[in-house]
């Protein structure tokens, strides 16, 4: 009977671990296949991309761009609207692709500071909700995106990490191993 209790306990722990990992961490490839570029249809490209997404604390933004051709900088709204870096949050990330973990709720604004890239639509605006709360509101109509370094405004680049699917699978395998071990006790 004790073995059965252990198996049930480990099964519940495994399931809760999988559900937590799946719900709390999503990797968002900014612009999907387009990547982080000057879009053909202006800022609407990133606005449309973001409108179909829910961003939560713990999610990762991946800005895919060639090094030396673009960058990404998190800024305050006034700088986002004016396409300038006067109110930068942290420093521009110059090396692509760049991964950033969203670590605070609220509106986040990103621009490319190369030439007139921002004025031509290379900017992303998103709204980040808590990881356990209700889904965030759809982002506003203008967008800017890009990677940034460790900044007080809410983005910290993660260490190279496996995808969410890999993390979930590893958690599942670890849990199954614990169940198998418990059955031999």
Secondary structure, DSSP 8 states (H G I E B T S, - for coil): -HHHHHHHHHHHHHHHHHHHHHHH--EEETTGGG-SS--TTTTHHHHHHHHT--EETT-EEEE---BTTB-EEEE-HHHHHHT--TTEEEEEE-SSSEEEEE-S-EEEEEE--STTTTTTT-EEEEEEE-SSSS------S------B-S-TTSEE---S---HHHHHHHHHHHHHHHHHHHHH-
